[in-house]
């Protein structure tokens, strides 16, 4: 017998585990099932961007991830015949505490998240398939099949994070819409010997097709090549074929050995029209699939999970009405659509040939030598341009910051004892975070157990006004790090209106 769960998370990849951990941190009983008997050993998604790192830092797992990964400080466009650098784009100016890419194989990411989940009391049940799903106004009945037999369970909500071939998506009658025939790549997870520095992701241009090198920890790397579709029944590429491609398209400077995973894959670009189906919500590849160009897939999914979890937790715990969950679709569907468009464009640019390739190379050379353009490109790739200014949850009443933007996390904030502190550290305390310059106690009475109120000047010191709160002001930071309410006053009535009228909190939050 299983303890009744508030939420069933289907899928124990990075997206499902992020959702499960965030829900559990916010007091929700979570059950996680996954079809795979064992966690994947395939490297799959290998890059974590700055915006995702900010969210993972708030979950308390970033140091463990960094210990397993490799910090990437730049991107390069390299001539595949000569091995010479055409363009180098530094990530150092990205507006984040984490101005780099963390290259780490997906099994390591999953292992760290699974350890965090276990610490929160979550046991991942493997070899479990969801075979049926029926909703009613009070909950969801699911049928689960495993080696132990068939089980019918009842839960309040279901989060489908079960990947591109999502069963959850199928069971709610949803379909991906888009393009399902695209470019083919040969991919290898191998050890490499190379004279290229390991702090850089490189894209190699070549008349026969592009190549990409993602350095991982130690001598391990992910490499990919644009290739013609293999003949039916050809099987996976061999190590010799990968080496031949590397010799031809990486300037003869990369030697591969110790293959862990060799495969061909075809790029698809698609998205579901609806992320929410009453009590079932889709996230990650279950909701959108696209090219790996820019390494956006897992990152977009992690951010889906962070956006959804705090809203679902408020609803599950009876604090907020269910229509709060409509903002998950409103905020994240446009982001997913943008990622599909941008990665499609990047792939088309990267696989261009002939005259189009020459134009591409010239344009990238100019862009790479114009710092404003290259910095903007790095910021977009890191997903640091994602914001929700038009969301119904973003409310502005004066103030210097913009509601819907990601909360600032400036250097210079300290605790009263003078020790430095980051906003992402403050977000490790579950719930909403209200930072206010002005009397905090009346605000604490309003926010109650929905979160934490810190008074700038007392609980938190900001002598240079890096948070831009002025003489009196407040900003409400959502658990996913985005600003909900921004005001140039600390009027408790304004906060009360936001909590009741915008978040749709039912009743008065309890205090103490």
Secondary structure, DSSP 8 states (H G I E B T S, - for coil): -----SEEEE--SHHHHHHHHHHHHTT--EEEEES-SS---S----EE-HHHHHHHHHTT-HHHHHHHSEEE-EEEEEETTT--EEEEEE-TTSSSS--SEEE--HHHHHHHHHHHHHHTT--EEES-EEEEEEEETTEEEEEEEETTEEEEEEESEEEE---TT-HHHHHTT--EEEE----EEEEEEEEEEESS-TTEEEEEE-TT--EEEEE-STTEEEEEEEE----TT--S--HHHHHHHHHHHSTT-EEEEEEEEEEEEE--EEEES-SEETTEEE-GGGTEE---TTS-HHHHHHHHHHHHHHHHHHHHTTSB-GGGGHHHHHHHHHHHHHHHHHHHHHHHHHT--HHHHHHHHHHHHHHHT-HHHHHHHHHHHTTTT---TTSTT-EEES-SS-TTSB----TT-B-TTS-B--HHHHTTSSSEEEEEES--HHHHHHHGGGEEEEEBTTTBB-TT-TT---SSEEEEE-TTSBEEEEESS--HHHHHHIIIIIS-B-S-----
